[in-house]
Amino acid sequence: MNTIRTVADEKRGLSWHDWQEKNRLRDLRGVATRAKLTKYAAMTALFLALVFWSHALDYQAVLAFAVCAGAVRVAFLAAGVRRYGWASLFAGMALLYNPILPAFALAGRPAFFLVIASIAVFGSSLFLLKPRLAPSVVGY
């Protein structure tokens, strides 16, 4: 009876633990994909502000909301993988682009270079801030 069960298990393929691990990895890949989409969305909003710089002041609230929301999400994701430098950088960016109390107006040369620097930060985080797909030593 044991040999029949072993053959049946091998035929089915994966054990319960393997299915759990497979689903956990799929969930982690989904988090990584959503993080990339968040970064790309914020970068797109900032890039559109650069392209239409003469009209950027008219859409400052929308741009600030999009960038602030993206920065908050990336800050939480960075803190989740224990990259506290990145987390503090994006938390500062969220405060800078706060739509309720704006720190600057989208007009003038300093604001233009600030938007370029923000694009560079989001762009560099695409390559330098990657989520862990393997379990950590302490957890799980």
N, C-alpha and C positions, 0 to 999 in steps of 0.2 A: 504494500500500500504506500510506503514511503517513496519508493522509486516512481510510482505513478504521479504522486504529488510533485516531486522534484522535476520530472519531465514536463509536467503541466506548467509549473512556475517558469521554467526555462523557455517554454514555448510562448508564454504570455509576454515575457520580456523583462519588465521592471518590477521590483518589489515596491512596497508601500513607501519605504524610506527613499528610494530612488525617485518616486513620483513627487514626494514632498520637496526633495532637493531640486528637481527639474522645475517645479512650479515656483520655488523661491528664486531661482536664477532668472526665470522669466519675469517675475515681478521686479527684480533688481534691474534687469535690462529695460523694462518699461519706465522705471524711475529715471534711468540714465537718458532715455529717449525724450521723456518729457522735460528733463532739465536742459537738454540741447535745444528743444523747441522754445523754451522760455528764453534762453540766451539769444537765439536767432530772432525772436519776436522783438526783444528789447533793442537789439542791434539794428533791426529794420526800422523801428520807430526813430531811433537816433539818426540813422542814415537818411531817412526821409526828411528829418528836420534840417539836415545839412543841405540836401538837394534843394529844398524849398525854404531856404533860410530867410528870405524876405517875408514869408508868411508864417514863420515858426512861432512868432510871438502870439499870433491869433490862436494857435493850437497848443499853447504851453500847458494848459491844464490836462489835456488828453495825453500829451507826451510825458508829462511829469507822472501821471498816474501809471502809464504803461511801464516806464523805466523803474519807478519806485516799486511797483508790484514785482517786476522781474528781479530787481536787486534783493528784495526781501526773500523771495523764494530761493534764489541762489545762495543767499547768506545762510538760510536754514539748512540747505543741502550741504554747504561747505562745513557747517558746524556738525552736521550728522556724520561726516567722514573725518572729523577731527582736524580740519584744516582751518584753524582759528584766525590765521592771518588773512586768508581769503574772506572768511566770514565777517571780520571787522571791516575789511575794505568795502564789501558790498553793503554792510549796514551803514557805513558812512555815505555811500552812494545813495542809499535809500533816503537818508536824512537830507542829502543835498537836493534830490529831485522830489522832495515831499510836496504833494499837490496842495495840501492844506495851507502850509506856511512856506511858500517858495523862497529859496535862498538867493536866487538870482533870476534875472529876466533873460529870455532868449533874444538878446540883442547885443550887438557889439562884438569886438574881437575876442575878449576873454571868454565869453560864453561860447563862442564858436570853437575855440581850442578846448574848452571843457567838454563839449559834446564829442569832439574828436578823441579826447583822452578816455571818455566813457566807452566809446566804441572799442578802443584798444583794450580796455580792461575786460569787457565782455568777450572780445575776440580771443584774448590770451587765455581767458578761463576755459574756453572750449578745448584748448590743448593741454593746459597745465592743471586743471582741476577736474579730475576724472573720478567718478564714484567707484568704490570698491565693489567688485562683483564676487569676490571670495569672502567667506565669513571671517570676521576679525578673530584675533587670538583669544580675546576675553569673552566676547559674546557669542551667542547662537551656537 
